[in-house]
Amino acid sequence: MRWTARDVTFEFPRPMLVMGIVNTTPDSFADGGRFPDTGSAVDHALRLADEGAEIIDIGGESTRPGSDPVSAEEELRRVVPVIGRLAKRSDVTLSIDTQKPAVAKAALDAGATIVNDIAANRESPEMWQVVAEAKAGYVCMHMQGTPQSMQVKPSYDDVVREVRDFFDERLARLTEHGVGGEQVALDPGIGFGKNLEHNITLLGGLNRFTVAERPILVGVSRKSFIGKLLGTPTDDRLPASLACAAWATAEGAHVVRVHDVADTVQAVRMAEALKRNR
């Protein structure tokens, strides 16, 4: 299995890909306001790459539950200079975390190769056309609702089956709009339109998503369901985040999206060693 993103190809099986998070926002739930300008965001991204991140995911709009959307102009102002400078200073693969086709296009023009799209549940095809034309990698994430509504009252009869059905339908739609299967990775959307029970069930059923023969990306780092389960504030959720990353490795996931890269690299490499000798 391979995942292609313009001139980058990841061949699986291979060691877990660690995607480092860089938010250029004032209001993201875990690191909002920590990297308020281009220089600090670039420096942080380079540190994450040195720690072992093979992909850096750059976002300019918070998608925490209930967050307010920002204009395309503001999002572009936040992310494009960071991507442009990183593309000149590092060979690390760059991903743009955005719902907006215009932002995705500008980020790809600036040097990104992957579009990480939380709004893959949309019906309009503009984002997929941008991805198809650029031959970019695409992360297709499941979300019930929007960031503004997703945690109001999420409901499923069978959350694993329904997310799998969504992926099947989206892969067909993406193909119709020119996005090849090899460009696509799948993200079950932990914390996006799911309650605590849904999130735990999805993590427990990760191995049921590998039948799609596409890379599975898991984003759990510091998320609020950890706090709901364990009573820990955001800054104290690293141990549980590492446990989830190790579990995702053991269950056959291919990419983990995290804030704490160095610690996660250690956790997933140990999980891989144990899995090989199980």
C-alpha positions in Angstrom: 0.0 0.0 0.0 1.2 3.5 -0.8 0.2 7.1 0.0 1.2 9.6 -2.6 1.4 13.3 -2.0 2.7 15.1 -5.1 6.4 14.2 -5.3 6.3 12.3 -1.9 5.4 8.6 -1.6 5.0 6.7 1.7 5.2 2.9 1.2 3.5 0.7 3.7 4.3 -1.4 5.7 6.8 0.9 7.3 7.4 2.5 10.7 4.5 4.6 12.0 4.5 8.1 10.5 4.4 10.8 13.2 2.7 14.0 12.1 3.6 17.0 14.3 1.0 19.7 14.9 1.7 23.4 14.5 -1.2 25.7 15.1 -0.8 29.4 14.2 -4.0 30.2 16.1 -4.8 32.2 19.2 -7.5 29.8 20.3 -6.7 26.1 19.6 -7.5 23.9 22.6 -3.9 22.7 23.3 -1.4 25.2 21.9 -3.4 28.3 20.9 -1.4 31.5 21.1 2.0 29.7 21.6 3.2 30.4 18.1 1.6 33.8 17.3 4.0 34.8 14.4 5.7 33.2 11.5 9.1 33.0 13.1 7.9 31.2 16.3 5.8 28.8 14.2 8.6 27.9 11.9 11.0 27.4 14.7 8.6 25.1 16.4 8.0 23.1 13.2 11.7 22.7 12.7 12.1 21.4 16.3 9.3 18.8 15.7 11.1 17.7 12.5 14.3 17.3 14.5 12.4 15.2 17.1 11.3 12.8 14.4 8.1 14.2 12.8 8.1 13.2 9.1 5.0 15.4 8.4 4.3 18.8 9.8 0.6 19.7 9.9 0.0 23.5 9.9 -3.3 25.0 10.8 -4.7 28.5 11.0 -8.2 28.0 12.2 -9.2 26.4 15.5 -11.6 23.5 15.1 -12.2 22.8 18.8 -15.9 22.3 19.7 -17.8 25.5 19.5 -14.9 27.5 17.9 -15.6 30.5 15.8 -14.7 30.3 12.1 -12.2 32.8 10.7 -12.1 34.3 7.2 -10.1 32.8 4.4 -8.0 36.0 4.4 -7.0 35.7 8.0 -6.3 32.0 7.7 -4.1 32.7 4.7 -2.2 35.4 6.6 -1.5 32.9 9.4 -0.4 29.8 7.4 1.0 30.7 4.0 4.2 32.5 5.3 4.9 29.6 7.6 4.6 27.0 4.9 6.6 29.1 2.4 9.5 29.5 4.8 9.5 25.9 5.9 9.5 24.7 2.3 12.7 26.6 1.8 14.4 25.5 5.1 13.5 21.9 5.4 12.7 18.7 3.4 10.0 17.7 5.9 6.6 16.9 4.3 4.1 19.8 4.9 0.4 19.4 5.4 -2.2 22.1 5.5 -5.0 21.6 8.0 -7.9 23.5 6.5 -11.6 23.3 5.5 -11.3 26.0 2.8 -10.4 25.2 -0.8 -8.8 28.6 -1.3 -6.5 28.1 1.6 -5.7 24.6 0.5 -4.7 25.9 -3.0 -2.5 28.7 -1.6 -0.8 26.4 0.8 -0.1 23.8 -1.9 1.3 26.6 -4.1 3.5 27.7 -1.2 5.0 24.2 -0.7 2.5 21.9 1.1 1.9 18.5 -0.3 -1.0 17.2 1.8 -4.5 18.6 2.6 -5.8 17.5 6.0 -9.5 18.1 5.7 -11.8 17.9 8.7 -14.8 18.8 6.5 -14.6 15.8 4.1 -18.3 15.4 4.9 -19.2 18.4 2.7 -21.1 17.9 -0.5 -19.5 20.6 -2.7 -16.6 19.3 -4.8 -14.3 22.4 -4.8 -11.8 21.0 -2.2 -11.5 17.7 -4.1 -10.9 19.5 -7.3 -8.0 21.5 -5.7 -6.5 18.2 -4.4 -7.0 16.4 -7.8 -5.3 19.2 -9.8 -2.3 19.4 -7.5 -2.1 15.6 -7.1 -1.8 16.3 -3.4 -2.2 13.8 -0.5 -5.6 14.1 1.2 -6.7 13.2 4.7 -10.4 12.3 4.6 -11.7 12.8 8.1 -15.1 11.7 9.5 -17.0 14.4 11.4 -20.7 14.5 12.4 -21.8 18.1 11.9 -19.4 21.1 12.1 -17.0 22.3 14.8 -19.8 24.6 15.9 -22.4 21.8 16.3 -20.5 18.5 16.5 -20.6 18.1 20.2 -24.1 19.2 20.9 -25.6 15.7 20.8 -23.6 13.2 18.7 -25.6 10.1 18.0 -24.8 6.7 16.3 -26.4 3.3 16.2 -23.0 1.7 15.5 -20.2 4.3 15.3 -17.5 2.0 13.8 -19.8 0.7 11.0 -21.2 4.2 10.3 -17.7 5.7 10.0 -16.6 2.8 7.8 -19.7 3.4 5.6 -18.7 7.1 5.4 -15.2 6.2 4.2 -16.6 3.8 1.5 -18.9 6.5 0.2 -16.3 9.2 0.3 -13.7 7.1 -1.5 -16.1 6.7 -4.3 -16.9 10.4 -4.4 -13.3 11.3 -4.4 -12.6 9.0 -7.3 -15.5 10.6 -9.2 -13.8 14.0 -8.8 -10.3 12.9 -9.9 -8.7 12.1 -6.5 -6.9 8.8 -6.8 -7.2 6.2 -4.1 -3.4 6.3 -3.5 -3.7 10.0 -2.6 -6.1 9.3 0.3 -5.6 8.5 4.0 -8.5 8.0 6.3 -9.1 9.6 9.8 -12.0 8.3 11.9 -12.2 11.8 13.5 -11.7 11.1 17.2 -13.4 13.9 19.1 -15.2 15.3 16.1 -18.9 14.7 16.6 -18.3 11.8 19.1 -18.9 11.5 22.8 -16.6 9.7 25.2 -18.1 6.3 24.5 -17.9 6.8 20.7 -14.3 7.7 20.9 -13.3 4.7 23.0 -15.3 2.4 20.7 -13.6 3.8 17.6 -10.1 3.4 19.2 -11.0 -0.2 20.2 -12.2 -0.9 16.6 -9.3 0.7 14.7 -8.4 -2.7 13.1 -11.8 -2.7 11.4 -10.8 0.3 9.3 -7.7 -1.3 7.7 -9.9 -3.3 5.3 -10.3 -0.2 3.2 -6.6 -0.7 2.3 -5.9 3.0 2.8 -3.5 4.4 5.5 -5.3 5.1 8.8 -4.5 8.4 10.6 -5.3 8.7 14.3 -5.5 12.1 16.0 -5.9 11.7 19.8 -3.2 14.0 21.3 -4.4 15.9 24.4 -8.1 15.7 23.3 -10.9 16.5 25.7 -12.3 12.9 25.9 -9.1 12.0 27.8 -10.0 14.7 30.4 -13.5 13.4 30.6 -12.3 9.9 31.2 -9.4 10.7 33.6 -10.1 14.1 34.9 -6.9 15.5 33.6 -6.4 19.1 32.3 -5.0 19.6 28.8 -1.4 20.0 29.8 -1.5 16.7 31.8 -2.7 14.4 29.1 0.6 13.3 27.6 0.6 9.8 29.3 -2.8 9.0 28.0 -2.0 10.4 24.6 1.0 8.1 24.4 -1.0 5.1 25.5 -3.4 5.8 22.6 -0.6 6.2 20.1 0.9 2.9 21.2 -2.5 1.3 21.0 -3.0 2.7 17.5 0.3 1.3 16.4 -0.6 -2.2 17.8 -4.0 -2.1 16.0 -2.5 -1.3 12.6 -2.8 2.4 12.2 -0.2 4.1 9.9 -0.1 7.8 11.0 -0.5 9.5 14.4 -1.0 13.3 14.6 0.5 14.7 17.8 1.7 17.7 19.7 4.5 15.8 21.6 6.7 14.4 18.9 9.8 13.1 20.7 7.8 11.3 23.4 5.4 9.8 20.8 8.3 8.6 18.6 9.7 6.6 21.5 6.2 5.2 22.4 5.4 4.0 18.9 8.8 2.6 18.1 8.6 0.5 21.3 5.1 -0.6 20.4 6.3 -1.6 16.9 9.2 -3.7 18.5 6.7 -5.5 20.8 4.3 -6.1 17.9 7.0 -7.6 15.7 7.9 -10.1 18.4 4.4 -10.9 19.6 
